[in-house]
Amino acid sequence: MSRVAGEAAPEAAADVTGAGHRRELLRQMLLIRRFEEKCVELYSASEIRGFVHLYIGEEAVAVGVNQALTADDSIVSTYREHGHALVRGIPLDAVMAEMYGKTTGCSHGRGGSMHLFDVRRRFYGGNAIVGGGLPLAIGIALADRMRGEERVTACFFGDGAVAEGEFHECMNLAALWDLPVLFCCENNLYAMGTAVERAQAQTDLALRAGSYGMPAWPVDGMDVAAVEHAARRAAETVRAGGGPHFLELRTYRFRAHSMYDPELYRDKAEVEQWRHRDPIELLTRRMRDAGELDDTELAAMEDTLARQLDASVAAARAAPAEPVEDLTRFVYSPESS
């Protein structure tokens, strides 16, 4: 696959309906971007610890796919899941508190950056294992199928997961059992530090998924309108009993793989070239050209988000840590008498 920014994907962009809808898409992408930037700031100040994988550059994928899902649908995510969690509706305060490891976090401070979880919102977690969410998604979808529920399970994973055996096992089972799964491959061209063309003999990942007999196609993952259009088309068919579908969302992360990554494996000029296709800038420009957004509205949106983020940080700092006496809860079973 070419790694040249701006290469058109076969799925054509489609305008979403209404300026108000586009404004909400922009707000959600900005929320993710500003949250991630705040995480950089807090991590650099040693306020949050552990592994942190940023979603900067990939915002259009989470936001676009989420438009096709209902509250009854399920999401299974990856370790790069902050954006998925926020657009799913997990409160900003709960996500930020989880970053701090506080008890008010969505995983009660036990998960941190890679293990956000909210069963009430059917958000079945980030997962620190590459491809680890795929079998979980198959199980959730199978349970829905056996109960007769008209639900979709959206399973996010990166291009690196395609090299895992569980990817092929799950593609096969989903197709064999006709399961209601929407596979969302976030192909950001680098599995950790390995370029996709150095790891995959067939770099058309949608074609590989199609070999299992399911509809699959690539999408411009830098265009939120294109992502939404493709996700709606796929999710509606899955929900109607059309079996699993696969979207190869061709995107790009502007930051390193994680905060520990020295990023020596890709050329800085390539990163800058992709920045010209920033999904937030793309939508902003479109809205400005259509007379749907001006500087005052954008500044007001940014100001509101900044205040919300500052409030979430203050709440997380003030929140309690787990008592020492509770640290063995959920780890060891009590001894039987």
Residue pairs with C-beta under 8 A, 6 or more apart in sequence:
1 189
1 196
1 197
1 203
1 204
3 189
3 195
3 197
3 270
4 273
5 252
5 270
5 273
5 274
5 276
5 277
6 273
6 276
6 277
7 250
8 220
9 218
9 219
9 220
9 221
9 226
9 250
10 217
10 218
11 217
11 218
11 219
11 220
11 226
11 229
11 230
12 226
12 229
13 220
13 223
13 225
13 226
13 229
14 225
14 226
14 228
14 229
15 225
16 22
16 25
16 67
16 224
16 225
16 228
16 229
19 287
19 290
19 292
22 283
22 286
22 287
22 292
23 287
23 292
23 293
23 297
23 301
25 63
25 64
25 67
25 224
25 225
25 228
25 283
26 280
26 283
26 284
26 287
26 293
26 301
27 301
27 305
28 59
28 63
28 66
28 86
28 87
29 59
29 60
29 63
29 224
29 279
29 280
29 283
30 280
30 301
30 302
30 305
31 86
31 87
31 92
31 305
32 55
32 59
32 62
32 63
32 82
32 83
32 86
32 87
33 56
33 59
33 280
34 302
34 305
34 306
34 309
35 82
35 83
35 86
35 92
35 95
35 96
35 309
36 54
36 55
36 56
36 82
36 83
36 255
37 56
38 309
38 313
39 48
39 52
39 54
39 82
39 99
39 113
40 54
40 255
40 259
42 48
42 99
42 313
43 49
43 52
43 259
47 100
47 317
48 99
48 100
48 101
48 113
49 101
49 112
50 112
50 113
50 114
51 79
51 112
51 113
51 114
51 128
51 258
51 259
51 260
52 99
52 113
52 258
52 259
53 79
53 80
53 113
53 114
53 257
53 258
53 259
54 80
54 82
54 253
54 255
54 256
54 258
54 259
55 62
55 80
55 81
55 82
55 83
55 253
56 253
56 254
56 255
57 188
57 222
57 251
57 252
57 253
57 254
57 255
57 274
57 275
57 278
57 279
58 80
58 83
58 186
58 188
58 221
58 251
58 252
58 253
58 279
59 83
59 224
59 279
59 280
60 221
60 222
60 223
60 224
60 227
60 251
60 279
60 282
60 283
61 83
61 156
61 184
61 186
61 221
61 227
61 249
61 251
62 83
62 84
62 86
62 87
62 156
63 83
63 87
63 224
63 227
63 228
64 224
64 225
64 226
64 227
64 228
64 230
64 231
65 154
65 156
65 182
65 184
65 227
65 228
65 231
65 247
65 249
66 84
66 87
66 88
67 228
67 231
67 232
68 152
68 182
68 228
68 231
68 232
68 234
68 235
68 236
69 75
69 152
69 154
69 231
69 235
70 152
71 121
71 122
72 122
72 149
72 151
73 122
73 151
73 152
73 153
73 154
73 235
74 122
74 123
74 124
74 137
74 140
74 141
74 144
74 151
74 152
74 153
74 154
75 84
75 88
75 122
75 123
75 124
75 153
75 154
75 155
75 156
76 124
76 125
76 127
76 133
76 134
76 136
76 137
76 140
76 153
76 154
76 155
76 156
77 84
77 85
77 116
77 123
77 124
77 125
77 126
77 127
77 133
77 156
78 126
78 127
78 133
78 156
78 157
78 158
78 186
79 113
79 114
79 126
79 127
79 128
80 126
80 158
80 186
80 253
81 114
81 116
81 125
81 126
81 156
82 95
82 113
82 116
84 123
84 126
84 156
85 95
85 106
85 116
85 118
85 123
85 126
86 92
86 95
88 118
88 121
88 123
89 121
90 106
90 116
90 118
90 121
90 123
91 106
92 308
92 309
92 312
93 104
93 311
93 312
93 315
93 316
94 104
94 105
94 106
94 118
95 105
95 106
95 116
95 312
96 309
96 312
96 313
96 315
96 316
97 103
97 104
97 105
97 106
97 109
97 312
97 315
97 316
97 319
98 105
98 106
98 107
98 109
98 111
98 112
98 113
98 116
99 105
99 112
99 113
99 316
100 109
100 316
100 317
100 319
101 109
101 110
101 112
101 321
102 109
102 316
102 319
102 320
102 321
103 109
103 319
103 320
103 321
103 322
104 315
104 316
104 319
104 320
105 111
105 316
105 319
106 116
106 117
106 118
107 115
107 116
107 117
108 322
109 321
109 322
110 322
110 330
111 117
111 125
111 126
113 126
114 126
114 127
114 128
115 125
115 126
115 127
115 128
116 123
116 125
116 126
117 123
117 124
117 125
117 126
124 133
124 136
124 140
125 133
125 136
127 133
127 136
130 157
130 158
130 160
130 161
130 164
130 191
131 157
131 160
131 161
131 164
131 166
131 167
132 166
133 155
133 156
133 157
134 155
134 157
134 161
134 164
134 166
134 167
134 170
135 166
135 169
135 170
136 155
137 153
137 155
137 170
137 181
137 183
138 170
138 173
138 174
138 179
138 181
140 153
141 151
141 153
141 174
141 179
141 180
141 181
142 177
142 179
144 151
144 153
144 180
145 177
145 178
145 179
145 180
150 180
150 239
151 180
151 239
152 180
152 181
152 182
152 235
152 238
152 239
153 179
153 180
153 181
153 182
154 181
154 182
154 184
154 235
155 181
155 182
155 183
155 184
156 184
156 186
157 167
157 183
157 184
157 185
157 186
158 185
158 186
158 187
158 188
158 191
159 185
159 186
159 187
159 188
159 189
159 190
159 191
159 196
159 200
159 205
160 191
160 192
160 194
160 199
161 167
161 185
162 185
162 200
162 205
162 208
163 191
163 199
163 200
171 183
171 209
171 212
171 214
171 244
171 246
172 212
173 179
174 181
174 183
174 212
174 214
174 243
174 244
175 212
175 213
175 214
175 243
175 244
178 241
178 243
178 244
179 243
179 244
180 238
180 239
180 241
180 243
180 244
181 238
181 244
181 245
182 231
182 234
182 235
182 238
182 244
182 245
182 247
183 209
183 214
183 216
183 244
183 245
183 246
183 247
184 231
184 247
184 249
185 205
185 206
185 209
185 246
185 247
185 248
185 249
186 221
186 249
186 251
187 196
187 205
187 221
187 248
187 249
187 250
187 251
188 251
188 252
188 253
189 195
189 196
189 250
189 252
190 196
190 253
190 257
190 265
190 266
191 199
192 257
192 261
193 257
193 261
193 263
193 264
193 265
194 265
195 265
195 266
196 203
196 205
197 203
200 208
202 208
204 218
204 248
205 218
205 248
206 216
206 217
206 218
206 246
206 247
206 248
207 216
209 216
209 246
209 248
210 216
210 246
214 243
214 244
214 245
214 246
215 234
215 237
215 242
215 243
215 245
215 246
216 245
216 246
216 247
216 248
217 230
217 246
217 247
217 248
218 247
218 248
218 249
218 250
219 226
219 227
219 230
219 247
219 248
219 249
219 250
220 226
220 227
220 250
221 227
221 249
221 250
221 251
221 252
222 250
222 251
222 252
222 274
222 277
222 278
222 279
222 282
223 279
223 282
224 279
224 282
224 283
225 283
227 249
230 247
231 247
234 245
234 247
235 245
237 245
238 244
238 245
252 271
252 274
252 277
254 271
254 274
254 275
254 278
256 262
256 263
257 263
284 293
284 298
287 293
288 294
